[in-house]
Amino acid sequence: MKAWVDEVKKADWSQPAAIKAQYRSASILKNRRVVFNIKGNEYRLVVSVAYRFQAVYVKFIGTHAEYDRIDAETVEMEI
């Protein structure tokens, strides 16, 4: 996860294609959402990307089994 954060801090994503170029296994969803496979697909990370502001908002992080129980297009991070 730390490696992903370090890579994202350096990224210049202006559109979904830029994410796919860097992370071929990423899934691009509606509402500017992206799903990343972490640690060999053991974990899933759902983020919302504000391309204009170069910001990434974490919406969900959990195991693959936990991911299967959520709607990645609407999930929000619980505080």
C-alpha positions as CSV (number, residue, x, y, z in Angstrom):
1,M,0.0,0.0,0.0
2,K,2.8,2.4,0.8
3,A,4.4,1.8,-2.6
4,W,1.1,2.6,-4.3
5,V,0.8,5.8,-2.3
6,D,4.3,6.8,-3.2
7,E,3.6,6.1,-6.9
8,V,0.4,8.1,-6.9
9,K,2.0,11.1,-5.3
10,K,4.3,11.2,-8.3
11,A,1.6,10.5,-10.9
12,D,0.2,13.0,-13.4
13,W,-3.2,11.5,-14.2
14,S,-5.2,13.8,-16.5
15,Q,-7.6,11.1,-17.7
16,P,-8.5,7.5,-17.1
17,A,-6.2,6.3,-19.9
18,A,-3.2,7.6,-17.9
19,I,-4.1,5.4,-15.0
20,K,-4.5,2.4,-17.3
21,A,-1.1,3.1,-18.8
22,Q,0.5,2.9,-15.4
23,Y,-1.7,0.2,-13.9
24,R,-3.0,-2.2,-16.5
25,S,-5.0,-4.2,-14.0
26,A,-6.9,-1.2,-12.8
27,S,-10.6,-1.1,-13.5
28,I,-12.1,2.2,-14.6
29,L,-15.7,2.7,-13.3
30,K,-18.3,5.4,-13.6
31,N,-18.2,8.6,-11.5
32,R,-14.4,8.9,-11.8
33,R,-13.9,5.8,-9.7
34,V,-11.0,3.3,-10.1
35,V,-10.4,-0.1,-8.6
36,F,-6.8,-1.1,-7.9
37,N,-5.6,-4.6,-7.1
38,I,-3.2,-4.6,-4.2
39,K,-0.8,-7.3,-3.1
40,G,-1.5,-9.7,-5.9
41,N,-5.3,-9.0,-5.9
42,E,-5.5,-10.0,-2.2
43,Y,-6.8,-6.5,-1.5
44,R,-8.9,-4.1,-3.4
45,L,-8.7,-0.3,-3.3
46,V,-11.5,1.9,-4.7
47,V,-10.7,5.6,-5.2
48,S,-12.3,8.6,-6.8
49,V,-10.0,10.7,-8.9
50,A,-10.3,14.4,-9.3
51,Y,-8.3,14.7,-12.5
52,R,-8.4,18.5,-12.7
53,F,-7.0,18.8,-9.1
54,Q,-4.7,15.8,-9.3
55,A,-6.4,14.4,-6.1
56,V,-7.3,10.9,-5.2
57,Y,-9.9,10.1,-2.5
58,V,-10.0,6.7,-1.0
59,K,-13.5,5.3,-0.9
60,F,-12.8,1.7,0.2
61,I,-9.9,-0.6,1.0
62,G,-10.4,-4.2,2.0
63,T,-9.9,-7.9,1.1
64,H,-11.1,-9.3,-2.1
65,A,-14.0,-11.0,-0.2
66,E,-15.0,-7.7,1.4
67,Y,-14.9,-6.0,-2.0
68,D,-17.3,-8.6,-3.4
69,R,-19.9,-7.4,-0.8
70,I,-19.9,-3.7,-1.8
71,D,-20.9,-1.6,-4.7
72,A,-17.7,0.0,-5.9
73,E,-19.6,2.7,-7.8
74,T,-21.3,4.1,-4.7
75,V,-19.2,3.0,-1.6
76,E,-18.0,5.7,0.7
77,M,-15.2,5.4,3.3
78,E,-16.6,4.9,6.8
79,I,-15.1,7.1,9.5
